[in-house]
């Protein structure tokens, strides 16, 4: 590396509500370095974004401006700069990241747009880039991509486009109920009872409207019948995922389904679908955002070359 | 009042998770004084209960021990002393409060048992005393009593007994989602849009399984379509109460229903039921606990006279 040259040819940034992840990328797509911090969008004021980014990427910069491509909540109204949504149907691989001014001349920032849907009203920020990454790997995919997480997305993909999608608050409800509600007294932080998970999924699918009642029953079974904290955790997870599957049925019934997420969570969705007779493929979503950001970087290179 | 005589003939105590309320009662049932504090069960260690109570009631004590009758979470495993549940069917008006030892000889403490149900597993602590109070007022009631709140109870009452009941986490979900989830950005603390509430109730009743999806739609409609924070609050309330009504349908369909709660919340339940063709009577639950404690006090007087 000559003096003054940057260590990164470009920088990939996944900036969500609670986490910031960055990768120093070479032009050929290899990863030279990576870093992460808890400086998520949720904890930053507008003038806090640039310092939070520089804290991680400064060692990778040089005298020539380095392109930085970011996705996620960093582009929301509460983010660094609001980047408008693109409406469905749209091709995530063709989304153009939007240039955003910075104080520091060593970086040239671009933020990915999110994707919106008018009816039913829905939005995503960050997942469009994961989907773009998935389509780099499987350009001909036609079917349903499920992205489980804090706000789980079910996405109908055809001919390289997002046709429609639907978001469920399942992950956030799990966290709030297990950590903040009266149920927290009887729910383990870890441990899992697979049989109880699967029976809760089946229960919830058959009587999805009983969710709020069955949640309290977890508490009552702990008090009266000695339900273990591990079993309670599995029961809660199964009730919530089962209720989600009941509502998302038009998405998965008779479709080709891929679940891409953190491995343990994605496996749960895969198991729950399997019990409904759907053989979903389960992928680790880890690399997808970075690959999608790489796809977006090529669109910058093309337009600014 | 002669020197050394207590100001209260007995003391009524409603001790929940977050609040402590006390009344200085005369033998003839009139209220001589009342007080309250935020020393709920949730914030107290086992040895903190007696000082928290004395802080409020000390001025009402004298040289002769005063009976104190308490109900609510004070009798739970995390409370002052655990008082076992009585199983349904049981007559709330015949529940015997259980004597509990105190350090201070100026009080003679009794705590009400809660009520449990084996299948579906369910528990109550505090509501049994509200129900006892309700039955003092309406001893011949045969039908359904709905007690909306943090943990809403639907109770089937016949011949002076609790036949069965079911608890819903609705109030707690409303608080967690409106204050702690991603929806908090777009939900008002106050204000209400009655038409939107009623349409959300109807929506939720017709497709109750879609709850987790519709919750996120509230966020998306705020971002995309300018849903006002007041409308979002009403929508969330309607979605949750509608989903509860869908699950509680066997309780209210074709039954005589009384809703007893805080007036604004009870009115919402009354409106939601009215839209389903059920003319529920709506009562202020305010006095019921105290009246139920009065009923329990008479059972002590009878047994210890």
Interface residues (C-beta under 8 A of the other chain):
Chain A: X17 X77 X78 X85 X116 X117 X118 X120 X121 X122 X123 X151 X166 X167 X168 X169 X170 X172 X173 X176 X177 X180 X181 X182 X185 X208 X209 X210 X211 X212 X213 X215 X216 X217 X219 X220 X221 X223 X224 X225 X240 X243 X244 X246 X247 X248
Chain B: X17 X77 X78 X85 X116 X117 X118 X120 X121 X122 X123 X151 X166 X167 X168 X169 X170 X172 X173 X176 X177 X180 X181 X182 X185 X207 X208 X209 X210 X211 X212 X213 X215 X216 X217 X219 X220 X221 X223 X224 X225 X240 X243 X244 X246 X247 X248
